[in-house]
Amino acid sequence: MANKADILMLSACELRTRLALGALSALDLVEACIDRIEAREPEIHAWAWFDADFARQQAKALDAQRQAGRPIGALHGLPVALKDIIDTAKIPTENGCPLDAGRIPFKDAAIVARLKAAGAVIMGKTVTTELAYMHAGATRNPLNTAHTPGGSSSGSAAAVADGMVPLAIGTQTGGSVIRPASYCGVTGFKPSFGAIPRTGVLMQSPTLDTLGVFARTPADAALLTEVLMGYDAGDPATTPAPVPPLLSVATSEPPLKPVFAFLRPPGWDKADPQLHAAFDELIEALGDQVFEVPLPNAFNEAAEIRARINFAEMAKYYYRYGKSLDALGPRTQEALNTGNATLARDYLAALDWADVLYAGLGEIFERCDAILCPAATGPAPEGLEYTGDAIFNGLWTLTGTPAVTVPAFTAENGLPMGVQFVAARGNDARLLRNANWFTGWLSEAAA
């Protein structure tokens, strides 16, 4: 068996190859993850539910399957962590909320069924903020435990960043995949709206909720996302269509060097000066592969519009929680009260804006391979109560465009800052290829 620490340094794609060849057993990989979790969890608090024996049982069954010569799935033996708003049969799913304490679903969410069919090991449930909103959970940033890991997919981001698992799943309604990935220094991928079914996942805002993934590299994100994507009758946001070959495209060479459109999104003035300086250097280094483009003034309204939709739909879908309002955190209470006070005409008008703003991006997408912009306003803020500002993420959630962040810069305090890439709806595979190209370019530039 390889050294456990060495195993945890490998990418999910490398692990998959070794597992498929029998050069690494699923049990050895799971044991390495268990050791890391047991060593670090008392400090990081990434897990809402974890049972080492449950993980071992799955790994042993998968090893027996391969040894018997039976077909194996695309994720054979790979441990995956699930945000604790994703239903898992016979395993607690408590939504980060005291009102759901002890809740055990009787059926797996659609994506959990897909993970099992692909041979993944369900490693456990990761901490989420209360009802996937802004009332922070217990998770700490593994790179500096005095700083937030972000929200609301905090546990998933931290588990991957700390080497507890190679892959994890979260959700984004504002910025809850991209922002924590940036804060924790990992790859975060939010695919096009409707790409992954949400059946069996806590619904906060059906217009905005999007499942996403955390991984070490864009290729790893492609590997996991390809298994999750596809139509499910339980989610009307999905459509019957072939699943794109994310992994093969993401790991292929672009026919030409990609060209990026750099934009300073609304809220740019709120960003850390270190981030401004880092992007200035990056744009200079990319040279003629990047051009700057302004956004029309209408985009300045995007954050308010997204919030209006979010609060109004939250008030509806969290109605049962609102009946016990005092049991919830103050931020959750405030959101529900705001949603209840939203006028129907304002909510309905806000729904029209997603396609209007997306149309405004059309000319930009025609001129570039991807938009280049910051993933967060700076490094992870100090303290655990505030999960950070999603101003650079909500626009892409509202317009339904795919977005991916990769770690690119390091702040003076040693914490990472991510670069975010955005593409037109449905261009998920090409977006991941461009992000993969960028990580290679960045490594060469740093050498």
ROMITI-271713 format. One line per field, with one value per residue (C-alpha): residue number from 1; residue in one letter; x, y, z. Coordinates in nm, 3 decimals. Layout:
REM ROMITI-271713
k <- (NUM	...)
r <- (A	...)
xx <- (X	...)
yy <- (Y	...)
zz <- (Z	...)
This chain:
REM ROMITI-271713
k <- (1	2	3	4	5	6	7	8	9	10	11	12	13	14	15	16	17	18	19	20	21	22	23	24	25	26	27	28	29	30	31	32	33	34	35	36	37	38	39	40	41	42	43	44	45	46	47	48	49	50	51	52	53	54	55	56	57	58	59	60	61	62	63	64	65	66	67	68	69	70	71	72	73	74	75	76	77	78	79	80	81	82	83	84	85	86	87	88	89	90	91	92	93	94	95	96	97	98	99	100	101	102	103	104	105	106	107	108	109	110	111	112	113	114	115	116	117	118	119	120	121	122	123	124	125	126	127	128	129	130	131	132	133	134	135	136	137	138	139	140	141	142	143	144	145	146	147	148	149	150	151	152	153	154	155	156	157	158	159	160	161	162	163	164	165	166	167	168	169	170	171	172	173	174	175	176	177	178	179	180	181	182	183	184	185	186	187	188	189	190	191	192	193	194	195	196	197	198	199	200	201	202	203	204	205	206	207	208	209	210	211	212	213	214	215	216	217	218	219	220	221	222	223	224	225	226	227	228	229	230	231	232	233	234	235	236	237	238	239	240	241	242	243	244	245	246	247	248	249	250	251	252	253	254	255	256	257	258	259	260	261	262	263	264	265	266	267	268	269	270	271	272	273	274	275	276	277	278	279	280	281	282	283	284	285	286	287	288	289	290	291	292	293	294	295	296	297	298	299	300	301	302	303	304	305	306	307	308	309	310	311	312	313	314	315	316	317	318	319	320	321	322	323	324	325	326	327	328	329	330	331	332	333	334	335	336	337	338	339	340	341	342	343	344	345	346	347	348	349	350	351	352	353	354	355	356	357	358	359	360	361	362	363	364	365	366	367	368	369	370	371	372	373	374	375	376	377	378	379	380	381	382	383	384	385	386	387	388	389	390	391	392	393	394	395	396	397	398	399	400	401	402	403	404	405	406	407	408	409	410	411	412	413	414	415	416	417	418	419	420	421	422	423	424	425	426	427	428	429	430	431	432	433	434	435	436	437	438	439	440	441	442	443	444	445	446	447)
r <- (M	A	N	K	A	D	I	L	M	L	S	A	C	E	L	R	T	R	L	A	L	G	A	L	S	A	L	D	L	V	E	A	C	I	D	R	I	E	A	R	E	P	E	I	H	A	W	A	W	F	D	A	D	F	A	R	Q	Q	A	K	A	L	D	A	Q	R	Q	A	G	R	P	I	G	A	L	H	G	L	P	V	A	L	K	D	I	I	D	T	A	K	I	P	T	E	N	G	C	P	L	D	A	G	R	I	P	F	K	D	A	A	I	V	A	R	L	K	A	A	G	A	V	I	M	G	K	T	V	T	T	E	L	A	Y	M	H	A	G	A	T	R	N	P	L	N	T	A	H	T	P	G	G	S	S	S	G	S	A	A	A	V	A	D	G	M	V	P	L	A	I	G	T	Q	T	G	G	S	V	I	R	P	A	S	Y	C	G	V	T	G	F	K	P	S	F	G	A	I	P	R	T	G	V	L	M	Q	S	P	T	L	D	T	L	G	V	F	A	R	T	P	A	D	A	A	L	L	T	E	V	L	M	G	Y	D	A	G	D	P	A	T	T	P	A	P	V	P	P	L	L	S	V	A	T	S	E	P	P	L	K	P	V	F	A	F	L	R	P	P	G	W	D	K	A	D	P	Q	L	H	A	A	F	D	E	L	I	E	A	L	G	D	Q	V	F	E	V	P	L	P	N	A	F	N	E	A	A	E	I	R	A	R	I	N	F	A	E	M	A	K	Y	Y	Y	R	Y	G	K	S	L	D	A	L	G	P	R	T	Q	E	A	L	N	T	G	N	A	T	L	A	R	D	Y	L	A	A	L	D	W	A	D	V	L	Y	A	G	L	G	E	I	F	E	R	C	D	A	I	L	C	P	A	A	T	G	P	A	P	E	G	L	E	Y	T	G	D	A	I	F	N	G	L	W	T	L	T	G	T	P	A	V	T	V	P	A	F	T	A	E	N	G	L	P	M	G	V	Q	F	V	A	A	R	G	N	D	A	R	L	L	R	N	A	N	W	F	T	G	W	L	S	E	A	A	A)
xx <- (0.000	0.124	0.188	-0.147	-0.030	0.088	-0.250	-0.429	-0.209	-0.335	-0.609	-0.942	-0.859	-0.529	-0.700	-0.967	-0.705	-0.525	-0.851	-0.962	-0.628	-0.621	-0.303	-0.500	-0.788	-1.098	-1.045	-0.691	-0.813	-1.102	-0.871	-0.643	-0.942	-1.064	-0.723	-0.718	-1.072	-1.008	-0.689	-0.830	-1.202	-1.172	-1.018	-1.198	-1.556	-1.636	-1.872	-2.234	-2.245	-1.959	-1.938	-1.603	-1.744	-2.014	-1.744	-1.536	-1.832	-1.890	-1.520	-1.500	-1.803	-1.653	-1.320	-1.500	-1.690	-1.369	-1.189	-1.478	-1.431	-1.765	-1.803	-1.708	-1.847	-1.692	-1.632	-1.538	-1.401	-1.379	-1.499	-1.748	-1.881	-2.236	-2.364	-2.615	-2.915	-2.893	-3.121	-2.956	-3.168	-3.128	-2.861	-2.942	-3.002	-3.062	-3.021	-2.805	-3.123	-3.232	-3.588	-3.468	-3.258	-3.295	-3.446	-3.365	-3.493	-3.636	-3.509	-3.187	-3.173	-3.142	-2.771	-2.700	-2.852	-2.627	-2.320	-2.393	-2.453	-2.116	-1.939	-1.868	-1.821	-2.065	-1.820	-2.064	-2.256	-2.079	-2.174	-2.398	-2.508	-2.861	-3.103	-2.821	-2.847	-2.611	-2.631	-2.283	-2.213	-1.918	-1.675	-1.342	-1.116	-0.849	-0.585	-0.634	-0.893	-0.946	-1.105	-1.437	-1.449	-1.739	-2.098	-2.326	-2.133	-1.867	-1.810	-1.777	-1.518	-1.319	-1.323	-1.168	-0.924	-0.798	-0.752	-1.030	-1.195	-1.100	-1.451	-1.754	-2.092	-2.253	-2.519	-2.527	-2.820	-2.602	-2.234	-2.216	-1.994	-1.763	-1.696	-1.603	-1.391	-1.203	-1.163	-1.038	-0.811	-0.981	-1.165	-1.537	-1.770	-2.129	-2.268	-2.540	-2.874	-3.071	-2.770	-2.787	-3.123	-3.217	-3.471	-3.429	-3.230	-3.361	-3.531	-3.468	-3.522	-3.624	-3.530	-3.174	-3.073	-2.792	-2.589	-2.214	-1.893	-1.562	-1.243	-0.869	-0.863	-1.103	-1.055	-1.163	-1.467	-1.551	-1.521	-1.773	-2.012	-2.045	-2.187	-2.433	-2.570	-2.878	-3.255	-3.467	-3.846	-3.855	-3.685	-3.858	-3.541	-3.375	-3.442	-3.406	-3.071	-2.745	-2.492	-2.192	-1.852	-1.716	-1.404	-1.274	-1.331	-1.193	-0.868	-0.822	-0.604	-0.795	-0.765	-0.636	-0.516	-0.830	-0.920	-1.077	-1.298	-1.197	-1.471	-1.491	-1.829	-2.064	-1.909	-1.553	-1.489	-1.564	-1.282	-0.957	-0.683	-0.465	-0.718	-0.714	-0.335	-0.334	-0.575	-0.373	-0.069	-0.268	-0.412	-0.065	0.076	-0.201	-0.129	-0.329	-0.523	-0.741	-0.939	-1.137	-1.506	-1.757	-2.095	-2.407	-2.549	-2.847	-2.616	-2.581	-2.933	-2.849	-2.767	-3.092	-3.295	-3.137	-3.198	-3.563	-3.621	-3.429	-3.619	-3.963	-3.910	-3.744	-4.053	-4.267	-4.046	-3.942	-4.293	-4.295	-3.977	-4.124	-4.393	-4.114	-3.921	-3.768	-3.581	-3.386	-3.082	-3.127	-3.005	-3.251	-3.533	-3.452	-3.452	-3.789	-3.940	-3.809	-3.953	-4.292	-4.297	-4.208	-4.492	-4.602	-4.559	-4.195	-4.119	-4.277	-4.097	-3.766	-3.818	-3.810	-3.461	-3.262	-3.310	-3.277	-2.938	-2.829	-2.910	-2.686	-2.395	-2.444	-2.210	-1.937	-1.960	-1.936	-1.599	-1.431	-1.391	-1.485	-1.535	-1.256	-1.340	-1.278	-1.439	-1.465	-1.384	-1.058	-0.925	-1.150	-1.254	-1.133	-1.395	-1.654	-1.985	-1.962	-1.938	-1.829	-1.974	-2.129	-2.142	-1.916	-2.119	-2.490	-2.496	-2.392	-2.639	-2.917	-2.832	-2.786	-2.441	-2.175	-1.893	-1.572	-1.306	-0.947	-0.692	-0.459	-0.336	-0.210	-0.290	-0.037	-0.182	-0.117	-0.479	-0.582	-0.787	-0.956	-1.001	-1.351	-1.435	-1.787	-1.931	-2.259	-2.531	-2.459	-2.089	-1.986	-1.734	-1.550	-1.550	-1.378	-1.127	-1.042	-1.004	-0.784	-0.571	-0.539	-0.415	-0.146	-0.051	-0.037	0.193	0.429	0.427	0.515	0.797)
yy <- (0.000	0.348	0.596	0.733	1.094	1.037	0.891	1.202	1.422	1.256	1.408	1.230	1.144	0.985	0.797	0.671	0.527	0.346	0.213	0.083	-0.093	-0.244	-0.054	0.099	-0.056	0.138	0.033	0.172	0.503	0.518	0.433	0.720	0.955	0.823	0.882	1.238	1.307	1.168	1.371	1.701	1.704	1.820	2.140	2.188	2.070	1.990	1.698	1.695	1.312	1.069	0.694	0.534	0.180	0.279	0.408	0.093	-0.133	0.044	0.025	-0.348	-0.416	-0.215	-0.397	-0.731	-0.616	-0.530	-0.845	-1.054	-0.901	-0.726	-0.390	-0.084	0.268	0.600	0.691	0.343	0.366	0.747	0.900	1.185	1.416	1.552	1.883	1.812	1.937	1.642	1.355	1.023	0.719	0.600	0.867	1.192	1.498	1.783	2.090	2.265	2.348	2.261	2.215	1.923	1.755	1.378	1.390	1.070	1.053	0.731	0.791	0.906	1.228	1.174	1.260	1.020	0.738	0.839	0.846	0.497	0.364	0.508	0.332	0.630	0.589	0.812	0.937	1.136	1.462	1.797	2.100	2.361	2.696	2.698	2.601	2.679	3.049	3.282	3.175	3.020	2.662	2.531	2.475	2.658	2.740	2.466	2.708	2.936	2.831	3.188	3.265	3.165	2.888	3.073	2.961	2.784	2.481	2.539	2.179	2.052	2.314	2.260	1.879	1.891	2.169	1.974	1.648	1.465	1.368	1.422	1.528	1.695	1.834	2.163	2.402	2.765	3.005	3.316	3.228	2.914	2.704	2.958	3.174	2.896	2.729	3.056	3.104	2.749	2.733	2.458	2.430	2.503	2.446	2.568	2.425	2.576	2.607	2.285	2.072	1.864	1.756	1.887	1.615	1.527	1.841	2.110	2.370	2.731	2.906	2.701	2.988	3.002	2.681	2.505	2.201	2.229	2.046	2.091	1.927	1.981	2.048	2.138	1.786	1.636	1.864	1.744	1.380	1.421	1.657	1.434	1.159	1.399	1.570	1.470	1.476	1.379	1.390	1.521	1.847	2.058	2.266	1.967	1.878	1.550	1.588	1.395	1.452	1.637	1.462	1.695	1.502	1.431	1.790	1.941	1.745	1.813	2.086	2.391	2.425	2.778	2.960	3.085	3.452	3.595	3.897	4.059	4.252	4.441	4.324	4.538	4.572	4.598	4.895	4.670	4.431	4.412	4.631	4.318	4.162	4.469	4.453	4.078	4.112	4.398	4.170	3.880	4.088	4.215	3.860	3.724	3.997	3.972	3.674	3.908	4.225	4.434	4.489	4.697	4.571	4.774	4.979	4.743	4.488	4.717	4.604	4.232	4.184	4.345	4.149	3.817	3.887	3.974	3.644	3.455	3.604	3.571	3.206	3.135	3.264	3.019	2.710	2.764	2.842	2.551	2.682	3.030	2.898	2.842	3.158	3.201	2.871	3.010	3.236	3.612	3.618	3.343	3.521	3.847	3.678	3.513	3.838	4.020	3.753	3.770	4.148	4.128	4.236	3.988	4.249	4.307	3.936	3.868	4.164	4.036	3.698	3.869	4.007	3.684	3.646	4.020	4.029	3.708	3.861	4.152	3.908	3.770	4.008	3.947	3.569	3.602	3.773	3.545	3.188	3.281	3.580	3.631	3.793	3.757	3.475	3.674	4.022	3.903	3.635	3.472	3.727	3.677	3.544	3.271	3.459	3.633	3.396	3.660	3.869	3.693	4.011	3.854	3.533	3.617	3.763	3.429	3.240	3.472	3.438	3.059	3.062	2.804	2.935	2.782	2.914	2.800	2.921	3.177	3.439	3.448	3.739	3.890	3.680	3.361	3.288	3.214	3.423	3.258	3.351	3.289	3.193	3.221	3.093	3.094	2.855	2.500	2.561	2.377	2.145	2.421	2.633	2.354	2.311	2.680	2.662	2.355	2.538	2.832	2.616	2.473	2.820	2.945	2.660	2.731	3.103	3.036	2.796)
zz <- (0.000	-0.084	0.195	0.312	0.293	-0.066	-0.159	-0.038	-0.259	-0.578	-0.793	-0.827	-1.189	-1.083	-0.803	-1.040	-1.273	-0.991	-0.851	-1.191	-1.248	-0.902	-0.813	-0.525	-0.335	-0.243	0.119	0.129	-0.010	0.235	0.526	0.425	0.424	0.759	0.917	0.786	0.905	1.252	1.282	1.159	1.226	1.590	1.454	1.119	1.198	0.836	0.902	1.010	0.994	0.951	1.019	0.943	0.942	0.692	0.457	0.505	0.424	0.094	0.004	0.078	-0.141	-0.426	-0.398	-0.410	-0.719	-0.906	-0.793	-0.923	-1.268	-1.266	-1.444	-1.243	-1.260	-1.355	-0.989	-0.868	-0.514	-0.500	-0.169	-0.213	0.059	0.044	0.175	0.450	0.254	0.011	0.112	0.191	0.272	0.632	0.696	0.877	0.662	0.904	0.679	0.936	1.124	1.480	1.357	1.142	1.410	1.384	1.034	0.840	0.479	0.344	-0.012	-0.173	-0.371	-0.746	-0.746	-0.459	-0.663	-0.953	-0.730	-0.600	-0.952	-1.055	-0.768	-0.546	-0.171	0.017	0.276	0.487	0.521	0.543	0.747	0.589	0.717	0.861	0.581	0.335	0.408	0.598	0.964	0.991	1.090	1.290	1.002	0.999	0.707	0.707	0.578	0.879	1.134	1.250	0.913	0.757	0.496	0.330	0.307	0.268	0.137	0.402	0.506	0.149	0.056	0.375	0.345	-0.002	0.088	0.389	0.199	0.383	0.054	-0.311	-0.413	-0.257	-0.358	-0.258	-0.379	-0.488	-0.463	-0.437	-0.420	-0.207	-0.434	-0.595	-0.289	-0.039	-0.308	-0.351	0.025	0.079	-0.227	-0.431	-0.761	-0.740	-1.035	-1.066	-1.392	-1.607	-1.431	-1.467	-1.559	-1.240	-1.094	-0.750	-0.671	-0.304	-0.222	0.014	-0.203	-0.110	-0.444	-0.749	-0.979	-0.845	-0.665	-0.851	-0.748	-0.782	-0.699	-0.518	-0.636	-0.664	-1.037	-1.320	-1.459	-1.127	-1.127	-1.478	-1.372	-1.091	-1.268	-1.573	-1.350	-1.185	-1.496	-1.687	-1.694	-1.396	-1.407	-1.051	-1.142	-1.409	-1.453	-1.622	-1.985	-2.179	-2.356	-2.389	-2.112	-2.255	-2.242	-1.976	-1.881	-2.231	-2.340	-2.018	-2.051	-2.423	-2.569	-2.693	-3.073	-3.016	-2.709	-2.532	-2.531	-2.216	-2.158	-1.831	-1.657	-1.331	-1.200	-0.993	-0.649	-0.784	-0.556	-0.256	-0.340	-0.147	-0.303	-0.312	-0.547	-0.773	-0.792	-0.858	-1.149	-1.295	-1.299	-1.442	-1.726	-1.814	-1.810	-2.038	-2.290	-2.610	-2.474	-2.272	-2.337	-2.092	-2.142	-1.942	-1.832	-1.917	-1.629	-1.600	-1.435	-1.134	-1.037	-1.052	-0.684	-0.569	-0.824	-0.728	-0.359	-0.422	-0.599	-0.333	-0.039	-0.196	-0.288	0.045	0.225	0.028	0.039	0.401	0.519	0.763	0.925	0.949	1.181	1.440	1.360	1.705	1.666	1.371	1.357	1.315	0.952	0.854	1.037	0.860	0.519	0.579	0.703	0.396	0.169	0.337	0.284	-0.087	-0.316	-0.583	-0.858	-0.754	-0.742	-1.082	-1.235	-1.095	-1.264	-1.605	-1.546	-1.567	-1.943	-1.999	-1.830	-2.000	-2.338	-2.242	-2.214	-2.565	-2.743	-2.485	-2.520	-2.900	-2.865	-2.609	-2.492	-2.135	-1.911	-1.657	-1.324	-0.949	-0.750	-0.427	-0.302	-0.148	0.086	0.345	0.611	0.966	1.208	1.176	1.197	0.858	0.561	0.311	0.030	-0.272	-0.486	-0.753	-0.773	-0.761	-1.112	-1.263	-1.047	-1.159	-1.530	-1.505	-1.663	-1.574	-1.355	-1.225	-0.990	-0.952	-0.696	-0.855	-0.608	-0.251	-0.022	0.217	0.502	0.305	0.215	-0.145	-0.386	-0.682	-1.047	-1.181	-1.540	-1.682	-2.010	-2.199	-2.083	-2.196	-2.260	-1.943	-2.108	-2.292	-1.977	-1.783	-2.067	-2.050	-1.671	-1.711	-1.967	-1.729	-1.441	-1.669	-1.791	-1.433	-1.329	-1.619	-1.543	-1.180	-1.267)
